Amino acid sequence: MSEFASRAITSNQTGIHADIPALVAKYWQHEFLKPVAEHSQAAFAQVAERLASFAGPLILDSCCGVGESTAELAQRYPEALVVGIDKSAHRLGKHVFHKKASAHCGEYILVRADLNDFWRLAAAANWQPKRHFLLYPNPWPKKKHLGRRWHGAPVFPAFVQLGGTIELRSNWPIYVGEFALALACVGINAEVRQLPEQVEPITPFERKYQASGQPLWQLTANLAGANLVAPENIEYLAQHAAELAESGEGVLKSAARNFALGDARGA
Ligand SMILES: C[S@@+](CC[C@H](N)C(=O)[O-])C[C@H]1O[C@@H](n2cnc3c(N)ncnc32)[C@H](O)[C@@H]1O
């Protein structure tokens, strides 16, 4: 095995988790009241202060790890303020500032915060990121850990309310399919595709997965106008999810095709 080798995800789930529509509906209707950690509040205040005097667009790079993608995004969008957020001081401490920086590099900040707090604070402050990247979040592949995946967590409504154009990447197609289903529950159609094999990696995890030949998946969506769909549509999605969970087939095709409520139901 090379030093980059990485095993594909194994899980006791063969398809998407059927509980997603019920979870999304529950969390959408109940405020997430967990107290905010002090360090998250401090990180939020730091970014808020910078934003107050910044005239350009805001871009979030959530779960940024060592912040390689954050620097890359600042290069790609020099007019923006790019904020990388991660809970791991260890990972953030490994950031290499000089690597991607150039004369054309925009501004970026890396902060340590728990996104369960940071997204809620940012949504409450009505931040409106133009783009929001979520690159290779922890998959939590055990079936019983659905609640730890972002789309199965109580903070999901805050993530959605932040809005913007989102880009999620993962090496686990089920994660991406589930995310598309969760977005369908709030009326958002997502586009799902496989990343080209030779795509230039922008994070260490992407590089590692690519080097071991794993297919990588990308979901993009615009979150404008998101809102919980009617109860009968949640029911429809739950039923559909249950069928998909059992068949375990075509997770991504279904995500792209069938989660679009309007098309599927002739609405
Ligand atoms: C699989 S790593 C991916 C890191 C980076 N995006 C990459 O692709 O190299 C997932 C990252 O999510 C971060 N993370 C997990 N839960 C988090 C949370 N609740 N708040 C902030 N960061 C979190 C972890 O610390 C870790 O750095």
The ligand as an SDF file (V2000), in Angstrom:
LIG
                    3D

 27 29  0  0  0  0  0  0  0  0999 V2000
  -12.7230   14.0270    6.9630 C   0  0  0  0  0  0  0  0  0  0  0  0
  -12.0990   15.5430    7.5530 S   0  0  0  0  0  0  0  0  0  0  0  0
  -12.0520   16.5200    6.0570 C   0  0  0  0  0  0  0  0  0  0  0  0
  -11.1790   17.7170    6.2010 C   0  0  0  0  0  0  0  0  0  0  0  0
  -10.9760   18.5210    4.9130 C   0  0  0  0  0  0  0  0  0  0  0  0
  -12.1900   19.0750    4.4100 N   0  0  0  0  0  0  0  0  0  0  0  0
  -10.3280   17.6580    3.8590 C   0  0  0  0  0  0  0  0  0  0  0  0
  -11.0430   17.2500    2.9320 O   0  0  0  0  0  0  0  0  0  0  0  0
   -9.1270   17.3870    3.9730 O   0  0  0  0  0  0  0  0  0  0  0  0
  -13.5210   16.1910    8.3870 C   0  0  0  0  0  0  0  0  0  0  0  0
  -13.2390   17.4390    9.1880 C   0  0  0  0  0  0  0  0  0  0  0  0
  -14.4410   17.8730    9.8090 O   0  0  0  0  0  0  0  0  0  0  0  0
  -14.1270   18.4260   11.0670 C   0  0  0  0  0  0  0  0  0  0  0  0
  -15.3260   18.4130   11.9100 N   0  0  0  0  0  0  0  0  0  0  0  0
  -16.0470   17.3290   12.2790 C   0  0  0  0  0  0  0  0  0  0  0  0
  -17.0580   17.6950   13.0820 N   0  0  0  0  0  0  0  0  0  0  0  0
  -16.9790   19.0430   13.2160 C   0  0  0  0  0  0  0  0  0  0  0  0
  -17.7350   20.0010   13.9480 C   0  0  0  0  0  0  0  0  0  0  0  0
  -18.7780   19.6320   14.7090 N   0  0  0  0  0  0  0  0  0  0  0  0
  -17.3830   21.2880   13.8700 N   0  0  0  0  0  0  0  0  0  0  0  0
  -16.3070   21.6670   13.1230 C   0  0  0  0  0  0  0  0  0  0  0  0
  -15.5500   20.8020   12.4230 N   0  0  0  0  0  0  0  0  0  0  0  0
  -15.8790   19.5090   12.4670 C   0  0  0  0  0  0  0  0  0  0  0  0
  -13.0190   17.5290   11.5820 C   0  0  0  0  0  0  0  0  0  0  0  0
  -12.2410   18.1430   12.5900 O   0  0  0  0  0  0  0  0  0  0  0  0
  -12.2260   17.2620   10.3130 C   0  0  0  0  0  0  0  0  0  0  0  0
  -11.1710   18.1700   10.1510 O   0  0  0  0  0  0  0  0  0  0  0  0
  1  2  1  0
  2  3  1  0
  2 10  1  0
  3  4  1  0
  4  5  1  0
  5  6  1  0
  5  7  1  0
  7  8  2  0
  7  9  1  0
 10 11  1  0
 11 12  1  0
 11 26  1  0
 12 13  1  0
 13 14  1  0
 13 24  1  0
 14 15  1  0
 14 23  1  0
 15 16  2  0
 16 17  1  0
 17 18  1  0
 17 23  2  0
 18 19  1  0
 18 20  2  0
 20 21  1  0
 21 22  2  0
 22 23  1  0
 24 25  1  0
 24 26  1  0
 26 27  1  0
M  CHG  2   2   1   9  -1
M  END
$$$$
